[in-house]
Amino acid sequence: MASTCVRVDDLEQGNVPAVSAKSGRACTNPVALALRVDRGALSPGGRRIVAVVPLESGRVRAHRVLTRGAWVALAVVVAGLVAAVATSGPFGLGAAGIGVAAYVALVVIGDRRWIGARATTNAHEIALTRVHRAFADAVDEQYGRSG
């Protein structure tokens, strides 16, 4: 995986090369996705940028499934905690523990398979992280930067 700096205006308008950001193959499927710049475990907010980048539809579907699965895991945690309190039984705590483990696993996997974003010293650019080397090279070529 690689990283590259892209102007925010270009990301919002989809003015990036027609190369998949994750696989590096030619791709003309623009996908709008929300990037959180400098989001961390203790700071879930961060600046939000709606970027339009080329991605395969299968990867987008997989990300959607992982996100929905994480919400289901959170529901299992809540249901397990309610069951533990209501019945004072270990079954509810076990279900909540499994839900927490599933949630953490789904979030980590989903985060690693998706595009990341970091702030740069230039307020008009962000650094895209966890992108394919071919995409990063194509962006650098578009901006006239050498690798």
N, C-alpha and C positions, 0 to 999 in steps of 0.2 A: 504494500500500500504506500501511497505517496500523499503529498499535500501540495497545494498551489494557491497563490493569491489571485483573487478575482474581484473586479469592481462590483460593488453592490448594485449599481444601476444595470450592469450587464446581466447579473444573476436574476434580478427582478423581471427583466424583459426577455430573458431566455437567449441572450446573445453570447452563447458559449458554443464551442465546436460540437458537431453532431457525432460525438463519441461517447459511449456509455460511461458514466462516471464511476461505475463499479466493475464492469467487465472489460472495458477498453475496446470493445467492438463497435463498429459503426452502428449508430442507433438514431432514429429520427422520431422517437417517442418522447416528446417533452412532458415532464411530470412536474407539477407544482408541489413543492413541499416546504414545510415550515422548518427553518433552521434556527436553533437557539444558540446565539453566540455567547461563548463563555458560560455555558450552563454547567453546573457541577452538582455533586451529590448534596452539598449543603446549600447550594444556591440554585434552585430549580428554575428560576426566572431567566434572566438574561435578555439581551436584545433579540427581538424576533424579526427574521427576514424571510419573506416568502420567495423562494428561489425556484426558477424553472430550469431544470437540468434534464438531459437525456438519460433515461433509465429503462431497463427492460420491464415490461408489465408484470412478469413473473416475480421479480424482486419486490415490486410495489405490493403485489398481492400477499407475498410472504410477510412483508413488514406489517401489513394490515392484520394478518392472522396472528402474528406475534403480539401486536398491541391489544387485540381483542382477547387473546389468551391471558395477557397480564391482567386485564380487567376482571376476567372470570376468576383468576387466582385470588385477586383481592376480595372478590365476593365470597370465595371459599374461606378466606381468613376471617372475614366478618361473621359468616355463618358459623364457623367453628368456635369463635369466641362467644357468640350468643349461646350456642349449644353448651359450651363449657360452663357459662354462668347460670343458664337456666336449669341444667341437670346436674351441675357440679361433678361432671364426669370427665375422665381423661380422654374420651373419644373426641370431644370437641377441641381440646388442646392439640391432639394429634392431627386433626384435620386442619387446624389453624397453622400448625407447624409445616405441614405439607404445602399448604397454600402459600406461606411465606417463601419456602424454598423454590416453589414453582415460579412465583412472581419474580424473585431475584434472578433465577436462571433465564426466564423469558426477557427480562429487561436487559440483562448483560448480552445475551445473544442478539437481540434486536438492535442494541446500540452498536455492537461491533460490526453488524452487517449493513449499517446505514452510514450516511455521510455525516461527518462532524464539521463543526465550524469554530474558529477561534478569531478573536479580534487581532488586528494588526496595529502598528503605530499610525497608519493612515486610516482616518475615520471613514474614508470612502471605499475601502477594501476590506475583505475578510479572507481568511485563510481557510480553504476547504481541506479537511483532513479525511483520511481513510478513503481516498479516491484511487482509482487505477492509475498506474504510471503513464499509460498512453493518453488518458484524459488530461493529466497534469502537463504532459509534454505538449499536447495540442493547445491547451490554454496558454502556456508559456510562449508557444510559437505565435499565437494570435496577438499577444501583447508585445512580441518582439524581444522576448527574454531568451537567453540561451541557458540550457540546462545546467 
